Amino acid sequence: MFTISSILIFLGSAALGIIVFSKGYHKKLNRIWAAFCFITLFWGMGGYKFSTTPSKESALFWWQIAYLCVIFSPVIYFHFVYVFLKLNKNYQRFILIFAYLLSFIFLFFLWYDKSRYFLGDLRWVFGEFYCIDWLKHKNILWLIFYISFYWILLLYAFTLLIKAYRKSSGLKRLQLKYFILGSLIGWLGPELVYLPAFHIDIYPYSNFLIAIYPAIFVYAIVKYRLMDIHVTITRVGIFSFLYILLLFIPFYVGYQTKSWVLSTIFAFIFASIGPSIFYRLQKKAVDLILARQRRYQGALLEMAKGMTGIHNLERLLRLIALLVKRRVGIKYTAIFYHDRENKVYPLKFMYGHRLKKKSSLAIKEEEKFIDYLRKKGEPFLYEETEEEMRKFLEEKLKTNFALLVPSVIHNELIGFLILGEKLDKSHYSIDDIETFKTLAFQAALAINHCLFLEEFKKAQERLFQAEKLAAIGGLADGITHQLKNRLNLFSVLCGEMSMITEEFRQKNTYVERDPKLKELLENYSRIARILLENVKKSDDVIKSILDFARVKEKDKYFDYFSIRGVINACVNLLLIKHEIEEFPLELKLNNVEIIWGIKTQLTEVIYNILDNAYEAIQQLYSLIPADKRNNHTPQIILEVKEFPQYWLISVYDNGIGIKEEDKKKILAPFFTTKSSHKSGSGIGMYIVRRIIEENHNGRIWFKSKYLKGTTFYIQLPKRGMKI
């Protein structure tokens, strides 16, 4: 029996050591555990040899080989605990170093003078093999080793593990469960093997425990995200039972009957049916244990499939938060989404946790936490969250969390779901995380679809408004004609009123002697003059609008035209729009008077850029304190330069500038940084870009610094040229 268990230890430790090292050799934790597995090989190999040799001299040699494991395994185990628990106190580091130093001292005496001063003598036990006999010589050094390593050091390691377990939660707590359970099973094995050394002759069946516990332990290291401990124990239990059945019974039959033919037949039968029995037993056991988990995972996956059919964003977000909480059985759920217009991630719904000012909780786009979630891209547990991010979120929510589920598509964080602990205190398994990964992807698609539909509705409304304005623009010629007729009538009436008043004064000399009458007639004359002046101003306004809106047939096609004339027309209209007497424009034409292009389109381009420049100046002006506004001089510089293949038009303003995060959106449709009610629909610069790039095969770009100013550049190719 001891021989069989030693073989199992050797094979199991070798397999586990290779798996652990190959799956994570770059991780210190994995390297230490692999070393622990490999050192255990010496116990399996030595145990097999000293339990099968009849020679006392040979047995002593193999006990020395086995003691390589006996000496170093407690120290390496403590080293593993030290790293896993991230111990950092100086005295703990000293204990680790001192334990390694002692182990090398014990190793020296183990091989010194055939271990006379360490192992002592051997005695024949159970009619099978030679065992350590401490009572014969009572070596103090061996006793010091046994007490210091197998009682003091191991007890201290277990104390640290239990303390950490009590303070932990979630994944860390789960891992510690594995460690403590596996360690209790594993270290019980060698503790009972020591009994014959003190003449307590209990057969060391516990050696089988050393073969079993690494299988439990390895899940906690290799997987990192673990299945429920009950599932693991069940699988390991079933595997261990069949393991013993397949190997022990054939050996036992052969040993008792002395017929190795019969033993081989039994081994062949069990080897044939064993895998099938194991698969069926573990499947039934796992199905029974994970029945509830698989039910809610199936429900979540069905929900994920149907989400894209929901077109209302609020309904979708409420459904996700509520159903996840109810189906999975979670303390609370909270869902955030990307509000692109306001550049924040507001908390939309939260169930299961009361939060003050919940409606005002929003996380800005520029927060590190948002970038952290975007880079993560997949669900991750509390224990995997960086401490800074963990504290940030807990401060926002006023509670802790167990799982974060970001929804990312095309490198954009669409939203994220925060989950509390499960009501049954169980952890989030690998299958749970995979399910939430699918849910997050489907949610990203569904939320993006809802956001697109909302933006599309807004775009339709803006286009409708733009079309109405365009329709009004199309009526400009007729409207101005009607207005001019009315203004002409007012002009005639004002002229006649002024003339009649003047004639009345000249014909009736008594007017001069009557102060009241004289004052009345003078008021009539003044009112007539004011009305006539305003009629002329109104006529100028209408003429400017008509000049801008009226499109001659030749202006619809490429031709040479006066750039100065276009700029003047734009300035006249801007004076009217902004109700100002003077436009702060400095013109530098550099002897360029004529350029090639579509006049109407380039007029619209220059008008939009100058209008934006003036709005930018006004925005900056509103931010300047009242007592410092006199120090700021508004400035817009429009410069035209001629090159062999193109004209370069630049428009500089010393306005508010463009924020870094807005620069990519400036030339996109329906985006505006203006706050004025006159700002339009946000399609101006988008149209400008299309006119320049698509219609004129030119280029448009800009340079800007927030609160400093902006310069737009336009490259217009000359006739027959390309740039």
C-alpha positions in Angstrom: 0.0 0.0 0.0 2.8 2.4 0.9 4.5 1.6 -2.3 1.4 2.3 -4.4 0.8 5.6 -2.7 4.5 6.6 -3.3 4.0 5.8 -7.0 0.9 8.0 -7.1 2.7 10.8 -5.3 5.6 10.7 -7.8 3.3 10.7 -10.9 0.8 13.2 -9.5 3.5 15.7 -8.4 5.4 15.4 -11.7 2.2 16.1 -13.7 1.0 19.0 -11.5 4.5 20.6 -11.5 4.7 20.5 -15.2 1.2 21.9 -15.7 1.7 24.7 -13.2 5.0 25.7 -14.5 4.0 25.5 -18.2 0.9 27.6 -17.7 2.5 30.4 -15.7 6.3 30.1 -15.6 6.5 33.9 -15.8 4.6 34.2 -12.5 6.5 33.9 -9.3 3.6 32.2 -7.6 3.5 29.5 -10.2 7.3 29.0 -10.1 7.2 28.5 -6.3 4.3 26.0 -6.5 6.1 24.1 -9.3 9.2 23.9 -7.1 7.0 22.5 -4.3 5.6 19.8 -6.7 9.0 18.9 -8.0 10.5 18.6 -4.4 7.6 16.3 -3.6 8.9 14.0 -6.3 11.8 13.0 -4.0 9.3 11.7 -1.4 7.5 9.6 -4.0 10.7 8.2 -5.5 12.4 7.6 -2.1 9.2 6.1 -0.6 8.9 3.7 -3.4 12.5 2.6 -3.1 12.8 2.3 0.7 9.5 0.4 0.8 10.6 -2.2 -1.7 14.2 -2.8 -0.7 15.1 -5.5 1.9 18.5 -4.0 2.6 18.8 -1.7 5.6 21.8 0.1 4.0 19.9 0.7 0.8 16.8 1.8 2.7 18.8 4.4 4.6 20.1 5.9 1.3 16.5 6.2 -0.1 15.3 7.7 3.2 17.9 10.4 2.7 16.6 11.0 -0.8 13.0 11.2 0.5 14.1 13.6 3.2 15.1 16.2 0.5 11.3 16.7 0.3 10.7 16.3 4.0 13.2 19.2 4.8 12.4 21.6 2.0 8.6 21.2 1.4 7.5 23.1 4.6 9.9 26.0 3.7 8.8 26.2 0.1 5.1 26.0 1.3 5.7 28.9 3.6 7.4 30.8 0.8 4.3 30.2 -1.3 2.0 31.6 1.5 4.4 34.5 1.9 4.1 35.5 -1.8 0.4 34.7 -2.2 -0.7 36.7 0.8 1.8 39.5 -0.2 3.4 39.6 3.2 5.7 42.5 3.6 6.7 42.8 7.2 10.4 42.6 8.0 10.1 39.9 10.6 8.1 37.7 8.1 10.8 38.1 5.6 13.4 37.2 8.3 11.4 34.0 9.1 11.4 33.0 5.5 15.2 33.5 5.1 16.0 31.9 8.4 13.8 28.8 7.5 15.8 28.4 4.2 19.1 28.7 6.1 18.0 26.1 8.6 16.9 23.7 5.8 20.4 23.8 4.3 21.9 23.2 7.7 19.6 20.1 8.1 20.5 19.0 4.6 24.2 19.1 5.5 23.6 16.9 8.5 21.3 14.6 6.5 24.2 13.6 4.3 27.0 13.8 6.9 28.3 10.5 8.1 25.4 8.5 6.7 23.0 10.6 8.6 24.1 9.4 12.0 23.6 12.8 13.5 20.2 13.4 11.9 18.1 10.4 10.9 19.6 8.0 13.4 18.7 4.3 13.0 16.0 2.4 11.1 13.7 -0.4 12.2 11.6 -2.9 10.3 7.9 -2.2 10.5 4.6 -3.7 9.4 6.6 -6.6 7.8 7.1 -4.4 4.7 9.9 -1.8 5.0 12.4 0.0 7.2 11.3 3.1 9.0 13.0 5.9 11.0 13.5 4.9 14.7 14.0 8.2 16.6 13.6 6.6 20.1 16.8 4.5 19.6 19.2 7.4 19.6 16.9 10.4 20.2 18.8 12.8 18.0 18.0 16.3 19.2 18.8 17.8 15.8 16.1 15.7 14.1 13.6 16.7 16.9 14.4 20.4 16.5 13.8 20.0 12.8 10.5 18.2 13.2 9.1 20.7 15.8 10.4 23.8 14.1 9.2 22.9 10.6 6.2 20.6 11.0 4.7 22.3 14.0 5.9 25.9 14.4 6.4 26.9 10.7 3.3 25.1 9.4 1.1 26.4 12.2 2.2 29.9 11.5 1.5 29.5 7.8 -2.0 28.2 8.6 -2.6 31.1 11.0 -1.8 33.6 8.3 -4.0 31.8 5.8 -7.0 31.7 8.2 -6.6 35.4 9.2 -6.4 36.3 5.5 -9.5 34.2 4.8 -11.6 36.0 7.5 -10.7 39.4 6.1 -11.1 38.5 2.4 -14.1 38.3 0.1 -14.9 37.2 -3.4 -12.2 35.6 -5.5 -9.5 35.9 -2.8 -11.7 34.2 -0.3 -12.4 31.4 -2.7 -8.8 30.8 -3.4 -8.0 30.7 0.3 -10.7 28.1 0.7 -8.8 25.9 -1.7 -5.5 26.6 -0.1 -6.7 25.8 3.4 -8.7 22.7 2.4 -5.9 21.3 0.2 -3.2 22.1 2.9 -5.2 20.4 5.7 -5.6 17.3 3.6 -2.0 17.3 2.3 -0.1 18.0 5.5 -2.2 15.5 7.4 -0.4 12.9 5.3 3.2 13.4 6.5 2.2 14.2 10.1 0.7 10.7 10.4 3.7 9.1 8.6 5.9 10.4 11.5 4.1 8.2 14.1 6.1 5.0 13.5 9.3 7.0 14.3 8.0 7.3 17.8 7.0 3.6 17.9 3.3 4.4 17.4 2.8 1.7 14.8 -0.2 2.9 12.8 0.1 2.0 9.2 0.8 5.2 7.1 -2.3 5.0 4.9 -2.2 8.8 5.1 0.5 8.8 2.5 -2.4 8.7 -0.1 -3.5 12.1 1.1 -0.2 13.6 -0.2 -1.2 12.3 -3.6 -4.7 13.9 -3.5 -4.2 17.4 -2.1 -2.1 18.9 -5.0 -5.1 18.2 -7.3 -7.3 20.5 -5.2 -4.5 23.1 -4.8 -3.6 23.4 -8.5 -7.1 24.8 -9.4 -6.4 27.9 -7.2 -3.1 28.6 -9.0 -3.6 27.6 -12.7 -7.2 28.7 -13.1 -7.1 31.9 -11.0 -10.8 32.4 -11.8 -12.2 29.3 -10.1 -15.2 27.1 -10.2 -17.3 26.6 -7.0 -15.3 24.7 -4.4 -18.1 22.1 -4.1 -17.7 21.2 -7.8 -14.0 20.8 -7.4 -14.2 18.7 -4.3 -16.8 16.5 -6.0 -14.7 16.0 -9.1 -11.5 15.4 -7.1 -13.4 13.0 -4.8 -14.8 11.0 -7.8 -11.5 11.0 -9.5 -9.6 9.9 -6.3 -12.1 7.1 -5.7 -11.7 5.7 -9.3 -7.9 6.4 -9.1 -7.6 4.1 -6.1 -10.1 1.6 -7.6 -8.2 1.3 -10.9 -4.7 1.0 -9.4 -5.2 -0.4 -5.9 -7.5 -3.4 -6.5 -5.4 -5.0 -9.3 -2.3 -4.7 -7.2 -4.1 -6.0 -4.1 -5.5 -9.0 -6.1 -2.1 -9.7 -7.5 -0.5 -9.4 -4.0 -3.0 -11.7 -2.3 -3.3 -14.3 -5.0 0.3 -14.1 -6.2 -1.2 -14.3 -9.7 -0.2 -11.3 -11.7 -2.1 -12.6 -14.7 -5.3 -12.1 -12.8 -4.1 -8.7 -11.6 -3.4 -7.7 -15.2 -6.9 -8.8 -16.3 -8.5 -6.7 -13.5 -6.3 -3.7 -14.4 -7.4 -4.0 -18.0 -11.1 -4.2 -17.1 -11.0 -1.2 -14.8 -8.9 0.8 -17.2 -11.5 0.2 -19.9 -14.6 1.1 -17.9 -13.0 3.7 -15.5 -13.1 6.8 -17.8 -16.7 6.2 -18.8 -17.8 5.7 -15.2 -15.9 8.9 -14.1 -17.4 11.0 -16.9 -21.0 9.9 -16.1 -20.6 10.3 -12.3 -18.9 13.7 -12.4 -21.4 14.9 -15.0 -24.4 14.0 -12.9 -22.8 15.4 -9.8 -21.8 18.7 -11.5 -25.3 19.0 -13.1 -26.9 18.6 -9.7 -24.6 21.2 -8.0 -24.7 23.7 -10.8 -28.4 23.4 -11.7 -29.4 26.8 -10.5 -26.3 28.5 -11.9 -27.0 27.0 -15.4 -30.6 28.1 -15.3 -29.8 31.7 -14.7 -26.9 31.6 -17.2 -29.3 30.3 -19.8 -31.8 33.0 -19.0 -29.2 35.7 -19.4 -28.0 34.3 -22.7 -31.6 34.3 -24.0 -32.0 37.9 -22.8 -28.8 38.8 -24.6 -30.2 37.5 -27.9 -33.4 39.5 -27.6 -31.8 42.8 -26.5 -31.1 44.1 -30.1 -34.9 44.1 -30.7 -35.4 46.8 -28.0 -35.2 50.3 -29.5 -35.9 52.4 -26.4 -32.7 53.1 -24.5 -34.3 53.7 -21.1 -36.3 50.5 -21.3 -33.3 48.5 -22.4 -31.1 49.7 -19.5 -33.8 49.1 -17.0 -34.4 45.6 -18.3 -30.7 44.7 -18.1 -30.2 46.0 -14.6 -33.5 44.5 -13.2 -33.3 41.1 -14.9 -29.7 40.5 -14.0 -30.4 41.2 -10.3 -33.5 39.0 -10.2 -32.2 36.1 -12.3 -28.7 35.8 -10.7 -29.8 36.8 -7.2 -27.5 39.7 -6.6 -27.5 42.3 -3.7 -27.5 45.2 -6.2 -27.0 46.1 -9.8 -26.1 49.5 -11.3 -25.9 50.4 -14.9 -24.1 53.4 -16.6 -24.2 54.4 -20.2 -22.3 56.8 -22.5 -24.1 60.2 -22.8 -22.1 61.4 -25.8 -23.8 64.8 -25.9 -22.8 65.7 -22.3 -19.6 63.7 -22.4 -20.4 61.8 -19.2 -21.4 58.3 -18.0 -24.5 58.9 -15.9 -25.9 56.3 -13.5 -29.2 55.4 -15.2 -30.6 52.6 -12.9 -29.6 51.1 -9.6 -31.6 48.3 -7.9 -30.9 46.9 -4.4 -28.8 49.8 -3.0 -30.0 53.2 -1.8 -27.7 56.0 -2.9 -28.1 59.7 -2.0 -28.3 61.9 -5.1 -28.4 58.9 -7.4 -29.8 61.0 -10.2 -26.8 63.3 -10.2 -24.1 60.6 -10.2 -22.2 60.7 -13.4 -18.6 59.9 -14.3 -16.8 62.2 -16.8 -15.3 60.9 -20.0 -11.8 62.1 -19.1 -11.7 60.2 -15.8 -9.0 57.5 -15.6 -11.6 55.0 -14.5 -13.4 55.2 -17.9 -10.1 54.7 -19.8 -9.3 51.8 -17.4 -12.7 50.1 -18.2 -12.2 50.7 -21.9 -8.8 49.0 -21.9 -10.0 46.1 -19.8 -12.8 45.4 -22.2 -14.0 42.3 -20.5 -15.7 41.4 -17.2 -13.4 41.4 -14.2 -13.6 40.7 -10.5 -13.2 43.0 -7.5 -9.8 41.4 -6.7 -8.5 42.0 -10.2 -9.3 45.8 -10.0 -6.4 48.2 -9.4 -6.6 49.7 -5.9 -6.9 53.3 -7.2 -9.8 52.4 -9.4 -11.4 50.3 -6.7 -11.4 53.2 -4.3 -12.7 55.6 -6.9 -15.7 53.5 -7.6 -16.4 52.6 -4.0 -16.4 56.3 -3.1 -18.9 57.0 -5.9 -21.2 54.1 -5.0 -20.7 54.3 -1.2 -20.5 50.4 -1.2 -18.2 47.7 -2.5 -18.8 45.6 -5.6 -18.0 42.1 -6.8 -17.9 42.2 -10.6 -17.5 44.9 -13.3 -18.9 44.3 -16.7 -17.8 46.9 -19.3 -19.5 47.0 -22.7 -16.9 48.0 -25.4 -17.4 48.2 -29.1 -15.0 49.7 -31.7 -12.8 50.7 -28.8 -15.5 52.9 -27.3 -16.9 52.2 -23.8 -20.7 52.2 -24.5 -21.6 51.6 -20.9 -20.9 49.3 -17.9 -22.7 47.2 -15.4 -21.7 46.9 -11.7 -22.7 43.8 -9.7 -22.7 43.3 -6.0 -22.2 40.0 -4.2 -24.6 37.1 -4.8 -27.3 36.7 -2.1 -26.2 33.1 -1.5 -22.6 34.3 -0.9 -21.2 32.2 -3.7 -18.6 33.5 -6.0 -18.8 34.4 -9.7 -17.5 31.4 -11.6 -15.7 31.1 -14.9 -19.0 30.2 -16.6 -20.6 33.3 -15.0 -17.9 35.5 -16.4 -18.1 34.0 -19.8 -21.9 34.5 -19.7 -21.5 38.2 -18.8 -18.9 38.6 -21.5 -21.5 37.5 -24.1 -24.1 39.7 -22.4 -21.8 42.7 -22.4 -21.1 42.4 -26.1 -24.8 42.1 -27.0 -25.6 45.0 -24.6 -23.0 47.1 -26.4 -24.6 46.4 -29.7 -28.1 47.1 -28.4 -27.2 50.3 -26.5 -25.2 51.5 -29.6 -28.3 50.8 -31.7 -30.6 52.7 -29.4 -28.1 55.7 -29.2 -27.9 55.6 -33.0 -31.7 55.7 -33.3 -31.9 58.6 -30.9 -29.2 60.5 -32.7 -30.9 59.7 -36.0 -34.2 61.2 -34.8 -32.3 64.4 -33.6 -30.5 64.5 -37.0 -33.9 64.2 -38.8 -35.2 67.1 -36.7 -32.1 69.2 -37.5 -32.4 68.4 -41.2 -36.1 69.3 -41.1 -35.2 72.7 -39.6 -32.4 73.1 -42.2 -34.8 72.3 -45.0 -37.3 74.9 -43.6 -34.5 77.5 -43.6 -33.5 76.5 -47.1 -37.1 76.8 -48.2 -37.3 80.2 -46.6 -34.0 81.1 -48.4 -35.5 80.0 -51.7 -38.4 82.5 -51.1 -35.9 85.3 -50.3 -36.2 86.8 -53.8 -40.0 87.0 -53.6 -40.1 88.1 -50.0 -37.5 90.9 -50.5 -39.5 92.1 -53.6 -42.6 92.4 -51.5 -40.7 94.1 -48.7 -39.0 96.6 -51.1 -42.5 97.6 -52.4 -43.7 98.3 -48.9 -40.5 100.2 -48.1 -40.9 102.3 -51.3 -44.4 103.2 -50.2 -43.1 104.2 -46.7 -40.3 106.2 -48.4 -42.9 108.1 -50.5 -45.2 108.7 -47.6 -42.3 110.0 -45.4 -41.2 112.3 -48.2 -44.7 113.6 -48.7 -45.2 114.1 -45.0 -41.9 116.1 -44.7 -42.8 118.1 -47.8 -46.4 119.0 -46.7 -45.1 120.0 -43.2 -42.5 122.3 -44.8 -45.0 123.9 -47.2 -47.5 124.5 -44.3 -44.8 126.3 -42.3 -43.9 128.5 -45.3 -47.5 129.5 -46.2 -48.6 130.2 -42.6 -46.3 132.8 -41.0 -48.2 132.7 -37.7 -46.6 129.3 -37.1 -43.4 131.0 -36.0 -45.3 133.0 -33.4 -47.0 129.9 -31.9 -44.4 127.9 -30.0 -46.6 124.8 -29.5 -47.5 124.6 -33.2 -44.0 125.2 -34.2 -42.8 122.4 -31.9 -45.4 120.0 -33.3 -44.5 120.6 -36.9 -40.8 120.2 -36.1 -41.6 116.8 -34.5 -43.4 115.8 -37.6 -40.4 116.7 -39.7 -38.0 114.8 -37.4 -40.2 111.7 -37.3 -40.4 111.8 -41.1 -36.6 112.0 -41.4 -36.1 109.1 -38.9 -38.5 106.9 -40.7 -36.8 107.7 -44.0 -33.4 106.9 -42.6 -34.6 103.5 -41.3 -36.3 102.7 -44.6 -33.0 103.3 -46.3 -31.2 101.0 -43.7 -33.8 98.3 -44.2 -33.4 98.6 -47.9 -29.6 98.1 -47.5 -30.2 95.0 -45.3 -32.6 93.5 -47.8 -30.2 94.2 -50.6 -27.4 92.4 -48.7 -29.5 89.4 -48.1 -30.7 89.4 -51.7 -27.1 89.7 -53.0 -26.1 86.7 -50.8 -29.1 84.5 -51.6 -29.6 85.3 -55.3 -27.7 82.8 -57.4 -27.0 83.7 -61.0 -26.8 80.8 -63.4 -23.1 81.4 -64.1 -22.3 81.4 -60.3 -23.4 77.7 -60.1 -20.4 76.6 -62.2 -16.6 76.9 -62.0 -15.4 80.3 -63.1 -13.1 83.1 -62.1 -14.6 85.6 -59.6 -13.6 88.4 -57.3 -12.6 87.1 -53.8 -12.9 90.6 -52.4 -16.5 90.9 -53.6 -17.4 87.5 -51.9 -15.7 88.6 -48.6 -17.5 91.9 -48.6 -20.9 90.2 -49.2 -20.2 87.9 -46.3 -19.2 90.7 -44.0 -22.3 92.7 -44.8 -24.6 89.8 -44.0 -22.6 89.1 -40.7 -23.1 92.7 -39.7 -26.9 92.2 -40.0 -26.9 88.8 -38.3 -24.9 89.9 -35.3 -26.4 93.4 -35.2 -23.1 95.2 -35.1 -21.8 98.3 -36.7 -18.3 97.0 -37.5 -16.9 93.5 -38.2 -13.3 93.0 -36.7 -11.8 91.7 -39.9 -8.3 92.4 -41.2 -8.0 91.5 -44.8 -4.7 90.5 -46.4 -5.2 89.6 -50.1 -1.5 89.9 -51.1 -2.5 91.2 -54.6 -4.9 88.2 -55.1 -8.1 89.6 -56.6 -9.4 86.7 -58.7 -9.7 83.0 -57.9 -11.1 79.9 -59.6 -14.1 78.0 -58.1 -17.8 77.8 -57.7 -18.7 81.3 -56.4 -21.9 80.4 -54.5 -20.3 77.5 -52.7 -17.1 79.3 -51.7 -19.2 82.2 -50.5 -21.0 79.8 -48.2 -17.6 78.5 -47.0 -16.1 81.9 -46.2 -19.4 83.0 -44.5 -19.4 79.9 -42.2 -15.8 80.2 -41.2 -16.1 84.0 -40.5 -19.3 83.4 -38.6 -17.6 80.7 -36.5 -14.6 83.0 -35.9 -16.8 85.8 -34.6 -18.8 83.4 -32.4 -15.5 82.1 -30.9 -14.4 85.6 -30.1 -17.8 86.3 -28.4 -17.5 83.1 -26.4 -14.1 84.0 -25.1 -15.2 87.6 -24.3 -18.0 86.2 -22.1 -15.4 84.3 -20.0 -13.2 87.3 -19.5 -13.8 89.2 -16.2 -15.6 92.5 -16.7 -12.7 94.6 -15.4 -10.3 93.0 -18.0 -12.4 93.0 -21.1 -10.9 96.3 -22.3 -7.6 94.6 -22.5 -8.9 92.1 -25.1 -9.0 93.3 -28.7 -11.1 91.0 -31.0 -9.2 90.0 -34.1 -10.0 88.1 -37.3 -7.4 87.9 -40.0 -8.3 86.6 -43.5 -5.3 86.1 -45.7 -5.1 84.8 -49.3 -1.8 83.7 -50.7 -1.1 82.5 -54.3 1.2 79.5 -55.0 2.0 77.9 -58.4 -0.6 75.2 -58.1 -3.1 76.6 -55.6 -4.4 79.4 -53.5 -4.1 79.2 -49.7 -6.9 80.9 -47.7 -6.3 81.2 -43.9 -8.7 82.6 -41.3 -7.3 83.3 -37.9 -9.3 84.4 -34.8 -8.2 85.1 -31.2 -11.3 83.5 -29.8 -12.0 80.7 -27.4 -10.3 78.0 -29.5 -11.2 74.3 -29.7 -10.9 71.7 -26.9 -8.6 68.7 -27.6 -11.5 66.2 -27.3 -13.6 68.2 -29.8 -11.0 68.5 -32.6 -12.0 65.2 -34.3 -15.7 66.2 -34.3 -15.4 69.8 -35.7 -15.9 68.8 -39.3 -18.5 66.1 -38.5 -22.2 66.6 -39.2 -24.5 68.0 -36.4 -21.7 69.0 -34.0 -21.4 72.5 -32.7 -19.5 74.2 -29.8 -21.7 77.3 -30.0 -24.1 78.3 -27.4 -26.0 81.1 -29.2 -29.6 80.7 -30.4 -28.4 81.8 -33.8 -25.9 79.0 -34.1 -27.8 76.9 -36.6 -28.0 73.2 -37.0 -24.4 72.1 -36.6 -24.0 71.1 -40.2 -22.1 74.3 -41.4 -18.5 73.0 -41.1 -19.6 69.6 -42.4 -20.9 71.3 -45.6 -17.8 73.4 -45.8 -15.6 70.3 -45.7 -17.6 68.6 -48.4 -17.6 71.7 -50.6 -13.8 72.0 -50.4 -12.8 68.4 -50.5 -15.4 66.8 -52.8 -16.5 69.7 -55.0 -13.2 71.5 -55.4 -10.7 68.7 -54.7 -9.0 70.9 -52.2 -8.0 70.5 -48.6 -9.2 72.0 -45.3 -7.6 71.7 -41.9 -7.2 73.8 -38.8 -4.9 74.4 -35.8 -6.3 75.5 -32.5 -5.4 75.9 -28.9 -8.1 76.2 -26.3 -8.5 79.8 -24.9 -5.8 81.0 -27.4 -7.4 80.9 -30.8 -7.9 79.0 -34.1 -6.7 79.2 -37.7 -8.5 77.4 -40.5 -6.6 76.7 -43.7 -8.1 76.1 -47.2 -6.1 74.9 -50.2 -7.9 75.6 -53.5 -6.3 74.1 -56.6 -5.9 76.4 -59.6 -7.7 75.6 -62.8 -6.5 72.2 -64.2 -4.2 71.6 -61.2 -4.2 68.9 -58.5 -2.9 69.1 -54.9 
